[in-house]
Amino acid sequence: MEILINKELKTPIDFTTPESWAFTLYDNGYYPEELSYEYFKNNRNTNTLYNLMCQYKKILKNIKLVDNIMNQISSDERLRGIWKLNGSQTKRLSCSKPNLMALPKAVTNCVVPDDNNIIIKCDFSQIELKILAELTQDKNLIEAFKNGDIHRSTAALVYNKPIGEITDQERASCKAINYGIIYGISAAGLKNNLNELKIDISLSQAAQLRNRFLNVFSRVSEYQKKCCCAKELRSLGGTIINTKDMSVNQKLNWEIQTSCSEILLTSIEYFMKNKKESTKLINSIHDELWIETPKANKTFEENNLIASMRYG
């Protein structure tokens, strides 16, 4: 990566002295406001150099993170964090020292079970969209789930085409809306997300696409308007919160995220009460649980415990 960066410059950077990087970039006609990863990430489309610097900074960031993690491995070769069951406003799990929920792929790909064990990953697939369908009781959204591929089914409704004629690009566009609408995504936000997926779309086209989605799934639009005006919000599990100090995006997302948390925590409680002694819950990443169990435990994958956790 250092070689690629220096190919873009007349005067090469001395990467052993970070304090000189800014002066070297200035000498080459580049004037970044700062040298952080976040800056180069936000401006990576400005020129080739900034894109390369973004990648380079990310590599350095991951190396530092991995070094920090390696220093925290216990004598039994296990990595343990400090967990909180109610670590946020939405009752989401949180973890620190280290944060096992935010490990880079370079680390998660190296996670292996003990001898004669396997790791099972149970993912609550598309749970946020399913909760949105439950909260809104939008008939079109519920029907889209029944048709199988939620994103292709959504696209068929939004583009008013038979599901078999939906292109991969149309599916990708509606997938971006499906997940973005939960956070109240704007037309500008949708445009940026699609551009990152190499889907060329203008701001006006993004606005039209978003409006078509909200017209098709009208109960979603009504639900979001209600959330924005509500003085209190209630999750599916019955948790209530006052919205006085909440932003619009927090109001739009709180019931969904909190309901997700309640389902996950209930599943963890159920699992811990019913698991075999040889089976361990080793990690939770967002809506995914990692379970380590002996290979010989053939009944574990067959029983309703995993099925109930996977499908909610």
TIZASE-745002 format. One record per residue (C-alpha): residue number from 1; residue in one letter; x, y, z. Coordinates in steps of 0.02 Angstrom, whole numbers, plus 32768, in hexadecimal, padded with zeros to 4 digits. Layout:
N
+------+------+------+------+------+
: resi : resn :    u :    v :    w :
+------+------+------+------+------+
:  NUM :    a :    X :    Y :    Z :
...
+------+------+------+------+------+
REM end
This chain:
312
+------+------+------+------+------+
: resi : resn :    u :    v :    w :
+------+------+------+------+------+
:    1 :    m : 8000 : 8000 : 8000 :
:    2 :    e : 8090 : 8078 : 8027 :
:    3 :    i : 80D7 : 8057 : 7F78 :
:    4 :    l : 802F : 807C : 7F27 :
:    5 :    i : 801E : 811F : 7F88 :
:    6 :    n : 80CC : 815A : 7F59 :
:    7 :    k : 80AA : 8135 : 7EA2 :
:    8 :    e : 8029 : 81C1 : 7EAA :
:    9 :    l : 80A9 : 823E : 7EEE :
:   10 :    k : 813F : 8297 : 7EA4 :
:   11 :    t : 818F : 829F : 7F51 :
:   12 :    p : 8176 : 81FB : 7FB0 :
:   13 :    i : 8135 : 81F2 : 8061 :
:   14 :    d : 81A8 : 81B3 : 80EA :
:   15 :    f : 812D : 8142 : 8143 :
:   16 :    t : 81A2 : 812C : 81D8 :
:   17 :    t : 8185 : 81E2 : 820B :
:   18 :    p : 80C9 : 8205 : 820E :
:   19 :    e : 80E7 : 82B8 : 8247 :
:   20 :    s : 812F : 82DF : 819B :
:   21 :    w : 809D : 8299 : 8137 :
:   22 :    a : 803C : 833D : 812E :
:   23 :    f : 80D2 : 839F : 80EF :
:   24 :    t : 80F5 : 831D : 8069 :
:   25 :    l : 8040 : 831F : 802F :
:   26 :    y : 8043 : 83DE : 802A :
:   27 :    d : 80E1 : 83D8 : 7FC0 :
:   28 :    n : 8086 : 8367 : 7F47 :
:   29 :    g : 7FEF : 83DA : 7F39 :
:   30 :    y : 7F7A : 837E : 7FB0 :
:   31 :    y : 7F2E : 83DF : 8041 :
:   32 :    p : 7ECB : 836A : 80B4 :
:   33 :    e : 7E7B : 83C1 : 8149 :
:   34 :    e : 7EB6 : 8332 : 81B8 :
:   35 :    l : 7F0E : 828A : 81A8 :
:   36 :    s : 7E8D : 821C : 81FF :
:   37 :    y : 7E3F : 817F : 81B8 :
:   38 :    e : 7D93 : 81D0 : 81C4 :
:   39 :    y : 7DC9 : 8265 : 815B :
:   40 :    f : 7E13 : 81FB : 80CF :
:   41 :    k : 7D7C : 8187 : 80D6 :
:   42 :    n : 7D03 : 8217 : 80C1 :
:   43 :    n : 7D6A : 825F : 8034 :
:   44 :    r : 7DA7 : 81BE : 7FE1 :
:   45 :    n : 7D4A : 81E6 : 7F40 :
:   46 :    t : 7DA4 : 828D : 7F2F :
:   47 :    n : 7E3F : 8241 : 7EDE :
:   48 :    t : 7EA2 : 819E : 7ED3 :
:   49 :    l : 7F1D : 81D3 : 7F5A :
:   50 :    y : 7E97 : 81F0 : 7FDD :
:   51 :    n : 7E4A : 8147 : 7FB5 :
:   52 :    l : 7EF4 : 80F3 : 7FCD :
:   53 :    m : 7F12 : 8154 : 806E :
:   54 :    c : 7E68 : 8119 : 80AD :
:   55 :    q : 7E98 : 8064 : 808D :
:   56 :    y : 7F43 : 807D : 80DC :
:   57 :    k : 7EFA : 80CF : 8178 :
:   58 :    k : 7E7C : 8042 : 8188 :
:   59 :    i : 7F09 : 7FC2 : 8182 :
:   60 :    l : 7F67 : 8020 : 820B :
:   61 :    k : 7EC8 : 802D : 8271 :
:   62 :    n : 7EA9 : 7F71 : 8265 :
:   63 :    i : 7F5E : 7F48 : 828F :
:   64 :    k : 7F51 : 7FB2 : 832C :
:   65 :    l : 7EAB : 7F61 : 8359 :
:   66 :    v : 7EEE : 7EB1 : 833F :
:   67 :    d : 7F89 : 7ED7 : 83A8 :
:   68 :    n : 7F1A : 7F17 : 8434 :
:   69 :    i : 7EAD : 7E7C : 842A :
:   70 :    m : 7F42 : 7E05 : 8429 :
:   71 :    n : 7F80 : 7E55 : 84CA :
:   72 :    q : 7EDB : 7E2A : 851F :
:   73 :    i : 7ED6 : 7D6F : 84F8 :
:   74 :    s : 7ECE : 7D06 : 8597 :
:   75 :    s : 7F45 : 7C79 : 85C3 :
:   76 :    d : 7EC2 : 7BFC : 8586 :
:   77 :    e : 7EC6 : 7C51 : 84DB :
:   78 :    r : 7E17 : 7C98 : 84F3 :
:   79 :    l : 7DEA : 7D4E : 84D6 :
:   80 :    r : 7D6C : 7D93 : 8552 :
:   81 :    g : 7D14 : 7E3B : 8555 :
:   82 :    i : 7CAC : 7E97 : 85D7 :
:   83 :    w : 7BF5 : 7E87 : 85A8 :
:   84 :    k : 7B61 : 7EF4 : 85D8 :
:   85 :    l : 7AB2 : 7EB4 : 85BB :
:   86 :    n : 7A68 : 7F63 : 85B2 :
:   87 :    g : 7AF5 : 7FC6 : 8567 :
:   88 :    s : 7A93 : 8048 : 8504 :
:   89 :    q : 79F1 : 80A9 : 84F8 :
:   90 :    t : 79A9 : 801D : 848D :
:   91 :    k : 79DC : 7F95 : 850A :
:   92 :    r : 7A5C : 7F52 : 8490 :
:   93 :    l : 7AE8 : 7EE4 : 84D1 :
:   94 :    s : 7B8F : 7F3C : 84DF :
:   95 :    c : 7C3E : 7EFA : 84F6 :
:   96 :    s : 7CE5 : 7F49 : 8521 :
:   97 :    k : 7D9B : 7F20 : 854A :
:   98 :    p : 7D98 : 7EE7 : 84BE :
:   99 :    n : 7CF8 : 7F02 : 845F :
:  100 :    l : 7CD7 : 7E52 : 841E :
:  101 :    m : 7C42 : 7E94 : 83BA :
:  102 :    a : 7CB1 : 7EFE : 834A :
:  103 :    l : 7D42 : 7E8C : 8321 :
:  104 :    p : 7D8D : 7EA3 : 8273 :
:  105 :    k : 7D7A : 7E14 : 81F8 :
:  106 :    a : 7E33 : 7DF2 : 8208 :
:  107 :    v : 7E10 : 7DBD : 82BB :
:  108 :    t : 7D65 : 7D6A : 82AA :
:  109 :    n : 7DA7 : 7CFE : 821D :
:  110 :    c : 7E2A : 7CBB : 8296 :
:  111 :    v : 7DAD : 7C86 : 831B :
:  112 :    v : 7DB2 : 7BC9 : 832A :
:  113 :    p : 7D5D : 7B51 : 83A4 :
:  114 :    d : 7DB4 : 7ADC : 841B :
:  115 :    d : 7DE2 : 7A30 : 83D9 :
:  116 :    n : 7D4B : 79C6 : 83AB :
:  117 :    n : 7CD8 : 7A5E : 83B6 :
:  118 :    i : 7C7D : 7AC3 : 8332 :
:  119 :    i : 7C3E : 7B77 : 8330 :
:  120 :    i : 7B89 : 7B95 : 82FD :
:  121 :    k : 7B56 : 7C45 : 82CC :
:  122 :    c : 7A9D : 7C6A : 82E7 :
:  123 :    d : 7A64 : 7D05 : 828B :
:  124 :    f : 79BC : 7D58 : 82A5 :
:  125 :    s : 79A7 : 7D74 : 81EA :
:  126 :    q : 795B : 7E1C : 81B7 :
:  127 :    i : 7915 : 7E31 : 8266 :
:  128 :    e : 790A : 7EEF : 825E :
:  129 :    l : 789D : 7EE9 : 81C1 :
:  130 :    k : 7831 : 7E61 : 820E :
:  131 :    i : 7818 : 7ECC : 82A9 :
:  132 :    l : 77ED : 7F61 : 8239 :
:  133 :    a : 7769 : 7EF4 : 81E4 :
:  134 :    e : 7724 : 7EC2 : 828F :
:  135 :    l : 771F : 7F74 : 82D0 :
:  136 :    t : 76CF : 7FBE : 8235 :
:  137 :    q : 7664 : 7F2A : 81FF :
:  138 :    d : 7685 : 7F64 : 814E :
:  139 :    k : 762F : 7EE2 : 80DF :
:  140 :    n : 76A5 : 7EFB : 804D :
:  141 :    l : 773F : 7EE6 : 80BA :
:  142 :    i : 76F7 : 7E4A : 810D :
:  143 :    e : 76CC : 7E03 : 8062 :
:  144 :    a : 777C : 7E28 : 8024 :
:  145 :    f : 77C3 : 7DBB : 80AF :
:  146 :    k : 774D : 7D2E : 807F :
:  147 :    n : 7791 : 7D31 : 7FCD :
:  148 :    g : 783F : 7CFD : 8005 :
:  149 :    d : 78C6 : 7D78 : 7FCE :
:  150 :    i : 7890 : 7E15 : 802B :
:  151 :    h : 78FD : 7E8B : 7FC5 :
:  152 :    r : 78C6 : 7E46 : 7F1C :
:  153 :    s : 7811 : 7E44 : 7F55 :
:  154 :    t : 781F : 7EF8 : 7F90 :
:  155 :    a : 786B : 7F2A : 7EE9 :
:  156 :    a : 77DC : 7ED7 : 7E8C :
:  157 :    l : 775F : 7F42 : 7EEA :
:  158 :    v : 77C4 : 7FE3 : 7EDF :
:  159 :    y : 77EA : 7FD1 : 7E25 :
:  160 :    n : 773F : 7F83 : 7E00 :
:  161 :    k : 778C : 7EF0 : 7DA2 :
:  162 :    p : 777C : 7E32 : 7DAE :
:  163 :    i : 77F8 : 7DEF : 7E2C :
:  164 :    g : 784D : 7D87 : 7DA6 :
:  165 :    e : 7877 : 7E24 : 7D42 :
:  166 :    i : 78CD : 7E80 : 7DCF :
:  167 :    t : 7985 : 7EA2 : 7DA8 :
:  168 :    d : 7A12 : 7E8F : 7E24 :
:  169 :    q : 7A28 : 7F4C : 7E25 :
:  170 :    e : 7970 : 7F69 : 7E4D :
:  171 :    r : 797C : 7EE9 : 7ED9 :
:  172 :    a : 7A19 : 7F3E : 7F1E :
:  173 :    s : 79C2 : 7FE7 : 7F18 :
:  174 :    c : 792E : 7FA9 : 7F7E :
:  175 :    k : 79A0 : 7F4C : 7FF7 :
:  176 :    a : 79F3 : 7FF4 : 801B :
:  177 :    i : 7948 : 8042 : 803C :
:  178 :    n : 790C : 7FAF : 80A6 :
:  179 :    y : 799A : 7FC2 : 8121 :
:  180 :    g : 79AB : 807E : 8110 :
:  181 :    i : 78F4 : 80A7 : 812D :
:  182 :    i : 7902 : 8061 : 81DE :
:  183 :    y : 7975 : 80F3 : 8205 :
:  184 :    g : 790F : 8172 : 81A4 :
:  185 :    i : 7987 : 8178 : 8111 :
:  186 :    s : 797B : 8216 : 80A8 :
:  187 :    a : 7983 : 8221 : 7FEB :
:  188 :    a : 7A36 : 8261 : 7FFB :
:  189 :    g : 7A64 : 81D0 : 806C :
:  190 :    l : 7A16 : 8153 : 7FF5 :
:  191 :    k : 7A73 : 81A0 : 7F63 :
:  192 :    n : 7B19 : 8192 : 7FBF :
:  193 :    n : 7AF8 : 80DE : 7FF3 :
:  194 :    l : 7ACC : 80AB : 7F41 :
:  195 :    n : 7B61 : 8108 : 7EF9 :
:  196 :    e : 7BD1 : 80A4 : 7F6E :
:  197 :    l : 7B84 : 8007 : 7F23 :
:  198 :    k : 7BB6 : 8049 : 7E76 :
:  199 :    i : 7B00 : 806F : 7E4D :
:  200 :    d : 7AFD : 8117 : 7DF5 :
:  201 :    i : 7A64 : 8178 : 7E2E :
:  202 :    s : 7A3F : 8231 : 7E3C :
:  203 :    l : 79F6 : 8288 : 7ED4 :
:  204 :    s : 794E : 82A0 : 7E7E :
:  205 :    q : 794A : 81E8 : 7E4A :
:  206 :    a : 7973 : 81B4 : 7EFD :
:  207 :    a : 78E6 : 8224 : 7F3D :
:  208 :    q : 786B : 81D7 : 7EC1 :
:  209 :    l : 78A1 : 8127 : 7EF3 :
:  210 :    r : 788D : 814D : 7FAC :
:  211 :    n : 77E2 : 819B : 7F8F :
:  212 :    r : 77A9 : 8104 : 7F2A :
:  213 :    f : 77DE : 8093 : 7FB9 :
:  214 :    l : 777C : 80F8 : 8039 :
:  215 :    n : 76E4 : 80FC : 7FC7 :
:  216 :    v : 76E6 : 803F : 7FB1 :
:  217 :    f : 7705 : 8021 : 806B :
:  218 :    s : 7691 : 80AA : 80A8 :
:  219 :    r : 767F : 8063 : 8158 :
:  220 :    v : 773C : 8075 : 816D :
:  221 :    s : 772D : 812D : 813F :
:  222 :    e : 769B : 8144 : 81B9 :
:  223 :    y : 76FB : 80E9 : 8242 :
:  224 :    q : 7794 : 8158 : 822E :
:  225 :    k : 772B : 81F7 : 8234 :
:  226 :    k : 76DB : 81B6 : 82D4 :
:  227 :    c : 7786 : 8192 : 8321 :
:  228 :    c : 77C5 : 8240 : 82F9 :
:  229 :    c : 7731 : 828F : 8355 :
:  230 :    a : 7722 : 8214 : 83E4 :
:  231 :    k : 7749 : 824A : 8497 :
:  232 :    e : 7768 : 8195 : 84C6 :
:  233 :    l : 779F : 80FB : 8466 :
:  234 :    r : 777D : 8045 : 8493 :
:  235 :    s : 77DF : 7FAB : 845A :
:  236 :    l : 7791 : 7F03 : 8433 :
:  237 :    g : 77CB : 7EC8 : 84DE :
:  238 :    g : 7771 : 7F57 : 8536 :
:  239 :    t : 7805 : 7FC9 : 855C :
:  240 :    i : 77D1 : 8081 : 855C :
:  241 :    i : 783E : 811A : 8543 :
:  242 :    n : 781E : 81D5 : 8545 :
:  243 :    t : 7852 : 8224 : 849F :
:  244 :    k : 7876 : 82D2 : 84E3 :
:  245 :    d : 7932 : 82CF : 84C7 :
:  246 :    m : 7934 : 825D : 842F :
:  247 :    s : 7964 : 828D : 837D :
:  248 :    v : 78F2 : 8264 : 82EB :
:  249 :    n : 795D : 81D0 : 82B6 :
:  250 :    q : 795D : 818C : 8368 :
:  251 :    k : 789F : 8198 : 836C :
:  252 :    l : 7890 : 813B : 82C7 :
:  253 :    n : 7905 : 80B0 : 82FD :
:  254 :    w : 78EB : 809B : 83B8 :
:  255 :    e : 7855 : 8024 : 83B9 :
:  256 :    i : 78A8 : 7FB5 : 8336 :
:  257 :    q : 7953 : 7FAE : 8389 :
:  258 :    t : 790D : 7F96 : 8437 :
:  259 :    s : 789A : 7F0A : 83FB :
:  260 :    c : 7932 : 7EB8 : 83A9 :
:  261 :    s : 798F : 7EC3 : 844E :
:  262 :    e : 78FE : 7E77 : 84AE :
:  263 :    i : 78F4 : 7DE4 : 8436 :
:  264 :    l : 79AF : 7DC6 : 843D :
:  265 :    l : 79B8 : 7DCF : 84FB :
:  266 :    t : 7921 : 7D5D : 850D :
:  267 :    s : 7974 : 7CE0 : 8498 :
:  268 :    i : 7A17 : 7CE7 : 84F9 :
:  269 :    e : 79B8 : 7CC7 : 859B :
:  270 :    y : 795C : 7C34 : 854D :
:  271 :    f : 79FE : 7BEE : 8507 :
:  272 :    m : 7A5D : 7BFA : 85AC :
:  273 :    k : 79D0 : 7BA2 : 860A :
:  274 :    n : 79C1 : 7B14 : 858C :
:  275 :    k : 7A6F : 7AF6 : 8547 :
:  276 :    k : 7ADB : 7A60 : 856F :
:  277 :    e : 7B6E : 7A7A : 85E4 :
:  278 :    s : 7BEA : 7A59 : 8556 :
:  279 :    t : 7B9E : 7AE3 : 84EC :
:  280 :    k : 7BD6 : 7B98 : 84FD :
:  281 :    l : 7B98 : 7C40 : 84C1 :
:  282 :    i : 7C3C : 7C91 : 848A :
:  283 :    n : 7C09 : 7D33 : 8434 :
:  284 :    s : 7B7C : 7DA2 : 83F8 :
:  285 :    i : 7B92 : 7E15 : 8363 :
:  286 :    h : 7AFA : 7E83 : 8346 :
:  287 :    d : 7A6E : 7E05 : 8321 :
:  288 :    e : 7AE1 : 7D6D : 8315 :
:  289 :    l : 7B0E : 7CF3 : 839F :
:  290 :    w : 7BAA : 7C86 : 839A :
:  291 :    i : 7B97 : 7BDE : 83F0 :
:  292 :    e : 7C23 : 7B61 : 840D :
:  293 :    t : 7BEE : 7AAC : 8423 :
:  294 :    p : 7C3E : 79FF : 8411 :
:  295 :    k : 7C36 : 79AF : 8365 :
:  296 :    a : 7BF4 : 7911 : 83B7 :
:  297 :    n : 7B5D : 7970 : 83F7 :
:  298 :    k : 7AF5 : 7942 : 835F :
:  299 :    t : 7A4F : 7969 : 83B0 :
:  300 :    f : 7A81 : 7A1F : 83CF :
:  301 :    e : 7A67 : 7A59 : 831C :
:  302 :    e : 79C9 : 79F2 : 830B :
:  303 :    n : 7969 : 7A2F : 83A1 :
:  304 :    n : 78F4 : 7AC4 : 83AB :
:  305 :    l : 7971 : 7B2D : 840E :
:  306 :    i : 79D3 : 7B63 : 8375 :
:  307 :    a : 7937 : 7B71 : 8309 :
:  308 :    s : 78E1 : 7BE4 : 8386 :
:  309 :    m : 797C : 7C52 : 8391 :
:  310 :    r : 799A : 7C5A : 82D7 :
:  311 :    y : 78E9 : 7C84 : 82A4 :
:  312 :    g : 78AC : 7CE2 : 833E :
+------+------+------+------+------+
REM end
